[in-house]
Amino acid sequence: MKTWLITSATMLAFVAAIIVGCSSGSDGSSTPSGLPSCSSATLLTVAPLANADIHELAPLGNLAPSGHTFPSDHMYFYTAFTGGGTASAPIASPGAIRVSSVLLQKRTGGGAAEFDDYGLSFFSCSTLEFYFGHITTLSAGLAAQVGSLDQSCDTPYQTGGSTFQQCSKNVDIALSAGDAIGTAGGPGQGALDLGAIDHASTALAFVDPGRITGQGGVHAACPIDYFVPGVRDALLQLVAVNGVHRTVAPICGTIMQDVANTAQGRWFFDATVQEDHHLALVHTSWDPTIGAFSIGTSLPGTPSTLLFFTPAVSGRLNLDFNRVTADGNIYCYQFTNSSSRIYIRLETVTRLRIEFAASGACGDPAGWSFSAAAVTFDR
C-alpha cells in the first residue's frame, strides 16, 4: 500500500493549512536598469533560509482549494511547526540582487484579527525575476530603505475565506548575498513563499493562456533551479509534503498540467480572476501518479475540497484525466479519502460537465446519467 493512502487525511489537513498564508496577485514591479545579462555568473548562491531551519520545502503545484484551487506557481519554505504556526527563522538575501518592489499585505476576516506580512520582488539579472511572499517581518535595515508602505493600496479582494488588501511600492535596492531581509514563520504564519519568473523562457502551454493570473503567469519557473548546484541540490533533498518526499522528476514539481483536448487541467466556472470558483482535474504535487479533483466553491453538493484517486489507463472508472476525451461518454470516479462519487463528461474540447454525489459507488456504467445538479466549466 502506498504511503499516501495511509496519510491522505493528514494531507488534506496539511494543504488546507497552507492557504492560511497564501493569496494571489501581482505587485506590478518594474525591472531595474543596468542589470547584468543572465548567465552562470548570476546564479543565486545562498539559501534564503538555512537548511537547518527548513522543516520541508513544498514543491510547485500545491493544491489548497478554494484559494489555491489551481496548482500553485511558487514553493513553500516551512520551518519547524509550533503550537501557533511555524517557528521564526531569519531570511537571507539569496544572492547579489536588486529589489524592485515591496508589498505590505493585510489579511482580515475568517474570524481572526488583522494579520500583516510582506512580499518582495527582486531580480538577479535582466530577465530573471523572483518573489518572496509572506515575510513575517522586514529587517530594520531593509525597512529603513523601503520607508512607508501605506500610500499605494489596491482594492481589497476575497479568497480562501479571508479578505486581502495589498499596498505596494516600487524601489531599487541592491542587496548582497547573505544580507538580512527579515524573518519567516512565527505565530499565525504558514510558510515563506518563493517563486520565479523566467521572462526569457518559452511560455507554459496552458490551453487558454489569457486566463492565467498570479505573479508567475505563463513564465513561472522552479526557483531553486536558479541556485548554484551545491545549494540547489541541498534544497531538492528537502522537497516534501507532510513528510512524503517527491521522487518523480521534476523534483521541484509542476505548475502547468493542462493537456489540450482532454479533461486534464484547469477549468473555469465564470470570469472571476481569483481561483475560488473554479476547478482543477490534475495530479498531486507530492506524487504525480495520484489523481486529484481540486474543487472550488461552484460544484453543488460539496464544499471546497480535495479528492484523491488512483488513475486507470483504460475503461470508464477512474480513468486518468489525460485519457478522457470528447467521445460522448460519462466517466465515473471514486475516491480513497471520501465515499463520494463524481461523474464527468467532456462535452467539447473546451467544455466539461460534472456532477458530485455525496455517497454511492459508481456501479454499472449503463446506469450513469447526469441529473439537474450537473454544472459545466469551460476553458
C-alpha positions as CSV (number, residue, x, y, z in Angstrom):
1,M,0.0,0.0,0.0
2,K,1.3,3.4,-0.9
3,T,2.1,5.8,1.9
4,W,-0.2,8.5,0.5
5,L,-3.2,6.2,1.0
6,I,-2.4,5.9,4.7
7,T,-1.8,9.6,5.1
8,S,-4.5,11.1,2.8
9,A,-6.5,12.6,5.7
10,T,-3.4,14.3,7.1
11,M,-2.5,15.5,3.6
12,L,-5.9,17.3,3.5
13,A,-5.2,19.0,6.8
14,F,-1.7,20.0,5.7
15,V,-2.6,21.5,2.4
16,A,-5.7,23.3,3.9
17,A,-3.3,24.9,6.4
18,I,-1.2,26.3,3.6
19,I,-3.9,28.5,2.4
20,V,-3.9,30.4,5.7
21,G,-0.8,32.1,4.5
22,C,-1.4,32.4,0.8
23,S,-3.1,34.8,-1.6
24,S,-2.6,35.8,-5.2
25,G,-1.8,38.9,-7.1
26,S,1.0,40.8,-8.8
27,D,2.7,43.9,-7.4
28,G,3.4,45.5,-10.8
29,S,7.1,45.9,-10.2
30,S,9.3,47.3,-12.9
31,T,12.7,46.0,-14.0
32,P,15.7,47.9,-12.5
33,S,18.1,49.4,-15.0
34,G,21.6,48.2,-15.5
35,L,21.1,44.5,-14.6
36,P,23.6,42.0,-15.9
37,S,22.7,39.5,-18.6
38,C,21.7,36.2,-17.1
39,S,24.4,33.5,-17.0
40,S,26.0,31.0,-14.7
41,A,27.7,34.0,-13.0
42,T,24.3,35.4,-11.9
43,L,23.0,32.2,-10.2
44,L,21.8,32.6,-6.6
45,T,24.4,31.5,-4.1
46,V,22.7,31.4,-0.6
47,A,19.6,29.5,0.5
48,P,17.1,32.1,1.8
49,L,16.6,30.0,5.0
50,A,19.4,28.0,6.5
51,N,18.8,24.3,5.7
52,A,18.7,23.6,9.4
53,D,15.7,25.9,9.7
54,I,13.7,24.3,6.9
55,H,11.3,21.6,8.0
56,E,10.4,20.8,4.4
57,L,10.1,22.6,1.1
58,A,6.8,22.0,-0.6
59,P,7.0,21.6,-4.4
60,L,5.3,23.6,-7.1
61,G,1.8,22.6,-7.9
62,N,0.4,22.6,-4.3
63,L,-3.4,22.4,-4.2
64,A,-5.4,24.1,-1.4
65,P,-8.9,25.0,-2.6
66,S,-10.5,27.3,-2.6
67,G,-7.8,30.0,-2.5
68,H,-5.4,27.7,-4.4
69,T,-7.7,25.6,-6.5
70,F,-5.1,25.5,-9.3
71,P,-1.6,24.1,-8.9
72,S,0.5,26.8,-7.2
73,D,3.2,28.6,-9.1
74,H,5.5,29.0,-6.1
75,M,7.2,26.9,-3.5
76,Y,6.7,26.9,0.3
77,F,9.6,27.0,2.8
78,Y,8.3,25.6,6.1
79,T,10.2,26.0,9.3
80,A,9.6,23.8,12.4
81,F,6.0,23.5,13.4
82,T,4.9,25.0,16.8
83,G,1.6,25.3,18.5
84,G,0.8,28.7,16.9
85,G,2.2,28.1,13.4
86,T,5.8,27.8,12.4
87,A,9.0,28.8,14.2
88,S,10.6,32.1,13.3
89,A,13.7,32.0,11.2
90,P,15.9,34.6,9.5
91,I,15.7,35.2,5.8
92,A,18.9,36.0,3.9
93,S,19.3,37.6,0.5
94,P,19.9,34.6,-1.8
95,G,22.5,36.5,-3.9
96,A,23.5,39.8,-5.4
97,I,20.0,41.0,-6.1
98,R,18.1,44.2,-6.9
99,V,14.8,44.5,-5.0
100,S,12.3,46.1,-7.4
101,S,9.2,46.3,-5.2
102,V,8.0,45.7,-1.7
103,L,4.5,44.7,-0.7
104,L,2.5,45.0,2.5
105,Q,-0.4,42.6,2.7
106,K,-3.2,43.0,5.2
107,R,-5.4,39.9,5.8
108,T,-8.7,40.2,7.7
109,G,-11.8,38.1,8.2
110,G,-12.2,34.4,8.8
111,G,-12.8,35.0,12.5
112,A,-9.2,36.3,13.1
113,A,-7.7,39.7,13.8
114,E,-5.8,41.6,11.1
115,F,-2.6,39.9,10.1
116,D,0.1,41.8,8.1
117,D,3.0,40.4,6.2
118,Y,5.3,41.4,3.4
119,G,6.5,40.4,-0.1
120,L,9.5,41.3,-2.2
121,S,10.1,41.2,-5.9
122,F,13.7,41.1,-7.0
123,F,16.0,40.4,-9.9
124,S,19.3,38.6,-10.1
125,C,19.8,39.5,-13.8
126,S,18.0,41.2,-16.7
127,T,15.3,38.5,-17.4
128,L,15.1,36.6,-14.2
129,E,12.7,37.8,-11.5
130,F,11.9,36.2,-8.1
131,Y,9.4,36.9,-5.4
132,F,9.1,36.2,-1.7
133,G,5.7,36.1,-0.1
134,H,4.6,36.0,3.5
135,I,7.7,37.6,5.0
136,T,6.7,38.0,8.7
137,T,9.0,41.0,9.5
138,L,11.4,43.1,7.5
139,S,14.9,43.7,8.8
140,A,15.5,47.1,10.3
141,G,18.0,48.0,7.6
142,L,15.7,47.0,4.7
143,A,12.6,48.6,6.3
144,A,14.5,51.9,6.6
145,Q,15.4,51.8,2.9
146,V,11.8,51.0,1.9
147,G,10.1,53.6,4.0
148,S,6.3,53.9,4.3
149,L,4.1,51.3,2.6
150,D,0.6,52.6,3.2
151,Q,0.4,55.1,0.3
152,S,-0.5,52.9,-2.7
153,C,-3.1,50.3,-1.8
154,D,-5.2,48.1,-4.1
155,T,-8.9,47.4,-3.7
156,P,-9.4,44.6,-1.2
157,Y,-10.4,41.2,-2.6
158,Q,-11.5,37.9,-1.1
159,T,-10.1,34.5,-1.5
160,G,-9.9,31.4,0.7
161,G,-12.4,32.8,3.2
162,S,-10.3,35.9,4.0
163,T,-10.1,39.5,2.7
164,F,-6.8,40.8,1.5
165,Q,-5.5,44.2,0.7
166,Q,-2.1,44.8,-0.9
167,C,-0.1,48.0,-0.6
168,S,3.0,48.1,-2.8
169,K,5.9,50.4,-3.5
170,N,8.4,50.3,-6.4
171,V,12.0,50.6,-5.2
172,D,15.5,49.9,-6.4
173,I,17.5,48.5,-3.5
174,A,20.7,46.5,-4.0
175,L,21.4,43.6,-1.6
176,S,24.4,41.3,-1.4
177,A,24.4,37.6,-0.8
178,G,23.6,36.9,2.9
179,D,22.2,40.4,3.7
180,A,19.3,40.3,6.2
181,I,15.9,40.5,4.6
182,G,13.7,39.8,7.6
183,T,12.1,36.7,9.2
184,A,9.8,33.9,8.1
185,G,7.4,31.8,10.2
186,G,6.2,32.7,13.7
187,P,2.8,32.5,15.3
188,G,-0.1,32.6,12.8
189,Q,2.1,32.3,9.8
190,G,2.1,29.4,7.4
191,A,5.2,29.4,5.2
192,L,7.6,31.6,3.2
193,D,6.7,31.6,-0.5
194,L,9.4,31.7,-3.1
195,G,8.6,32.0,-6.8
196,A,10.5,32.6,-10.0
197,I,9.6,34.2,-13.3
198,D,11.9,33.5,-16.2
199,H,10.9,36.2,-18.7
200,A,13.2,34.6,-21.3
201,S,11.6,31.2,-21.1
202,T,9.1,29.6,-23.5
203,A,5.6,30.3,-22.3
204,L,3.9,27.5,-20.5
205,A,1.4,25.7,-22.8
206,F,-1.8,26.4,-20.9
207,V,-4.9,25.8,-23.0
208,D,-6.1,29.4,-22.5
209,P,-3.0,31.4,-21.5
210,G,-5.1,34.6,-21.4
211,R,-6.8,33.3,-18.3
212,I,-3.5,32.7,-16.4
213,T,-3.1,35.1,-13.5
214,G,-0.9,35.2,-10.5
215,Q,2.5,36.6,-10.2
216,G,4.4,34.0,-12.2
217,G,1.9,33.9,-15.2
218,V,2.9,31.8,-18.2
219,H,6.7,32.2,-17.4
220,A,6.5,30.8,-13.9
221,A,9.5,28.6,-13.2
222,C,11.2,26.5,-10.5
223,P,13.0,29.0,-8.3
224,I,15.6,26.5,-6.9
225,D,16.7,25.7,-10.5
226,Y,18.5,29.1,-10.4
227,F,20.8,28.5,-7.5
228,V,24.3,27.3,-7.8
229,P,24.5,23.5,-8.0
230,G,25.5,22.8,-4.3
231,V,22.7,25.0,-2.9
232,R,20.2,23.7,-5.5
233,D,20.9,20.0,-4.7
234,A,20.7,20.5,-1.0
235,L,17.3,22.2,-1.4
236,L,16.0,19.4,-3.6
237,Q,16.7,17.0,-0.8
238,L,14.1,18.9,1.3
239,V,11.2,18.8,-1.2
240,A,8.3,17.0,0.5
241,V,4.7,17.3,1.5
242,N,3.8,16.2,5.1
243,G,6.9,14.1,5.2
244,V,6.3,12.4,1.8
245,H,9.3,13.2,-0.5
246,R,8.6,13.7,-4.2
247,T,10.6,11.2,-6.1
248,V,9.3,11.7,-9.7
249,A,11.0,14.2,-11.9
250,P,10.9,17.1,-11.9
251,I,11.5,17.0,-8.2
252,C,10.7,20.7,-8.0
253,G,7.1,20.0,-9.0
254,T,4.9,21.0,-11.9
255,I,2.8,24.2,-12.4
256,M,1.2,23.6,-15.8
257,Q,-0.9,20.4,-16.1
258,D,-3.3,21.3,-18.9
259,V,-3.5,18.7,-21.7
260,A,-5.3,20.0,-24.7
261,N,-8.4,18.1,-26.0
262,T,-8.7,16.1,-22.7
263,A,-10.2,16.7,-19.3
264,Q,-6.9,17.3,-17.6
265,G,-6.1,20.8,-16.3
266,R,-7.7,24.0,-15.3
267,W,-11.5,24.6,-15.7
268,F,-13.3,27.9,-15.1
269,F,-16.8,28.3,-13.8
270,D,-17.1,32.0,-14.6
271,A,-14.9,35.1,-15.4
272,T,-13.7,35.8,-11.9
273,V,-9.9,36.2,-11.5
274,Q,-9.5,34.6,-8.1
275,E,-9.4,30.8,-8.1
276,D,-12.2,30.1,-5.6
277,H,-15.0,29.5,-8.1
278,H,-13.1,27.1,-10.4
279,L,-11.9,23.5,-10.7
280,A,-8.7,21.6,-11.4
281,L,-8.5,18.0,-12.7
282,V,-4.8,17.3,-12.1
283,H,-2.3,15.2,-10.2
284,T,-0.9,15.8,-6.7
285,S,2.3,17.8,-6.1
286,W,4.0,15.1,-4.0
287,D,3.2,12.2,-6.3
288,P,2.1,12.8,-9.9
289,T,0.8,9.2,-10.2
290,I,-2.1,10.2,-7.9
291,G,-5.2,11.9,-9.5
292,A,-6.9,14.8,-7.7
293,F,-10.1,16.8,-8.1
294,S,-9.4,20.2,-6.7
295,I,-12.8,21.7,-6.2
296,G,-13.6,25.3,-5.5
297,T,-16.9,26.7,-4.4
298,S,-19.1,26.1,-7.6
299,L,-19.8,22.4,-7.5
300,P,-23.3,21.8,-6.0
301,G,-23.4,19.3,-3.1
302,T,-19.9,19.8,-1.7
303,P,-17.8,22.5,0.0
304,S,-14.4,23.3,-1.5
305,T,-12.3,20.1,-1.1
306,L,-9.6,17.8,-2.5
307,L,-10.5,14.3,-3.6
308,F,-7.8,11.7,-4.5
309,F,-8.0,8.6,-6.7
310,T,-5.7,6.0,-8.3
311,P,-5.9,6.7,-12.1
312,A,-6.7,3.9,-14.5
313,V,-5.3,3.6,-18.0
314,S,-8.5,2.2,-19.6
315,G,-12.2,1.9,-19.1
316,R,-14.6,4.5,-17.7
317,L,-13.9,4.1,-14.0
318,N,-11.2,6.4,-12.5
319,L,-9.7,6.9,-16.0
320,D,-6.8,9.3,-15.9
321,F,-7.9,12.8,-16.9
322,N,-5.4,12.9,-19.8
323,R,-7.2,10.0,-21.4
324,V,-10.7,11.4,-21.1
325,T,-11.7,12.9,-24.5
326,A,-14.9,14.4,-26.0
327,D,-16.2,11.0,-27.0
328,G,-19.7,11.4,-25.6
329,N,-19.1,9.1,-22.7
330,I,-19.6,9.7,-19.0
331,Y,-16.7,8.8,-16.7
332,C,-17.1,8.0,-13.0
333,Y,-14.7,8.5,-10.1
334,Q,-14.5,7.0,-6.6
335,F,-12.0,8.2,-4.0
336,T,-9.5,7.0,-1.5
337,N,-10.3,9.7,1.0
338,S,-14.1,10.0,0.6
339,S,-17.3,7.9,0.0
340,S,-18.4,10.5,-2.6
341,R,-18.7,9.9,-6.4
342,I,-18.2,12.2,-9.4
343,Y,-19.4,12.0,-13.0
344,I,-17.7,13.9,-15.7
345,R,-18.1,14.2,-19.5
346,L,-16.1,16.3,-21.9
347,E,-18.9,17.9,-23.9
348,T,-16.4,19.6,-26.3
349,V,-12.7,20.1,-26.0
350,T,-13.3,23.3,-24.0
351,R,-16.4,22.4,-22.0
352,L,-16.7,19.9,-19.1
353,R,-19.9,18.7,-17.4
354,I,-19.5,17.5,-13.9
355,E,-21.8,16.2,-11.1
356,F,-21.0,15.4,-7.5
357,A,-22.8,12.9,-5.3
358,A,-22.1,12.7,-1.6
359,S,-22.1,8.9,-1.5
360,G,-22.6,5.9,-3.7
361,A,-20.4,3.6,-5.7
362,C,-20.2,4.0,-9.5
363,G,-21.8,0.7,-10.3
364,D,-22.8,-0.3,-13.8
365,P,-21.9,2.2,-16.5
366,A,-25.3,1.6,-18.1
367,G,-26.9,3.5,-15.2
368,W,-24.6,6.5,-15.4
369,S,-26.5,9.7,-16.2
370,F,-26.5,13.4,-15.2
371,S,-29.2,15.0,-13.1
372,A,-30.2,18.6,-12.8
373,A,-27.4,19.1,-10.3
374,A,-24.7,18.8,-13.0
375,V,-22.8,22.0,-13.9
376,T,-20.5,23.0,-16.7
377,F,-17.0,24.5,-16.6
378,D,-15.1,26.0,-19.6
379,R,-11.6,26.8,-20.7
